[in-house]
């Protein structure tokens, strides 16, 4: 998985539209190998990002769990600790 794509499921409050779109954009960037599309591919790049974001919204809305919601601050702290170990 691309390191920039974050888990978005089971947070309180739920993932925002911006978080979902950012994850979709990272996915499209990863599979196309381009951080920005050329003018010729801009429409396809944007369309794919929006379609993946919409699909992701539907997926997140349909998932169920009995686990307690994740805490964003705790997840951020864990990610920071992993990064410090990795890049120390």
C-alpha distance (Angstrom), angle and dihedral (degrees) to the residues before:
residue distance angle dihedral
X1 . . .
X2 3.75 . .
X3 3.79 108.2 .
X4 3.80 91.7 -133.9
X5 3.79 93.8 60.1
X6 3.79 108.5 89.3
X7 3.78 131.1 -158.4
X8 3.81 106.9 -96.5
X9 3.79 101.8 177.9
X10 3.80 126.5 102.3
X11 3.79 102.0 13.4
X12 3.76 126.6 139.6
X13 2.98 109.2 -115.2
X14 3.82 94.0 32.5
X15 3.79 122.0 -116.1
X16 3.78 113.4 -72.7
X17 3.80 124.9 -123.1
X18 3.81 87.7 -109.7
X19 3.83 92.1 55.0
X20 3.79 90.9 48.3
X21 3.80 92.6 48.0
X22 3.82 91.6 47.3
X23 3.81 90.4 52.8
X24 3.82 90.0 48.6
X25 3.81 90.4 49.4
X26 3.81 91.3 50.7
X27 3.80 89.7 50.0
X28 3.81 92.5 51.1
X29 3.80 90.7 46.6
X30 3.79 90.5 50.7
X31 3.79 97.2 49.2
X32 3.82 94.4 42.7
X33 3.78 94.8 43.0
X34 3.81 90.1 -133.7
X35 3.77 128.5 110.5
X36 3.80 89.2 -162.7
X37 3.78 126.8 19.2
X38 3.76 124.4 -125.9
X39 3.79 116.5 -108.5
X40 3.81 88.5 -101.4
X41 3.83 91.5 56.1
X42 3.80 100.2 35.0
X43 3.81 95.6 99.7
X44 3.82 93.6 48.9
X45 3.82 91.2 45.7
X46 3.82 92.4 50.8
X47 3.81 93.3 43.9
X48 3.81 91.8 50.5
X49 3.81 91.4 48.9
X50 3.81 92.0 51.7
X51 3.82 93.4 45.2
X52 3.80 92.2 50.0
X53 3.81 91.2 46.3
X54 3.82 90.8 51.9
X55 3.80 91.6 47.1
X56 3.80 89.5 49.4
X57 3.82 91.6 50.6
X58 3.82 90.4 52.8
X59 3.79 91.5 46.6
X60 3.81 93.8 49.7
X61 3.81 90.9 47.2
X62 3.81 92.1 52.2
X63 3.82 98.8 46.6
X64 3.80 119.0 100.7
X65 3.79 131.1 -163.7
X66 3.79 140.2 171.0
X67 3.82 91.7 -151.3
X68 3.79 117.1 107.1
X69 3.82 115.4 -101.8
X70 3.79 116.7 -87.8
X71 3.77 120.5 -109.2
X72 3.81 112.5 -124.9
X73 3.80 94.2 -149.5
X74 3.80 92.7 50.4
X75 3.82 91.1 48.5
X76 3.81 90.1 48.5
X77 3.82 90.9 50.8
X78 3.82 91.4 49.2
X79 3.81 91.1 50.2
X80 3.80 90.9 49.1
X81 3.82 91.3 50.5
X82 3.84 90.5 49.6
X83 3.81 90.3 50.5
X84 3.81 92.2 49.2
X85 3.81 91.1 51.4
X86 3.78 91.7 45.6
X87 3.78 97.6 47.8
X88 3.82 99.6 31.6
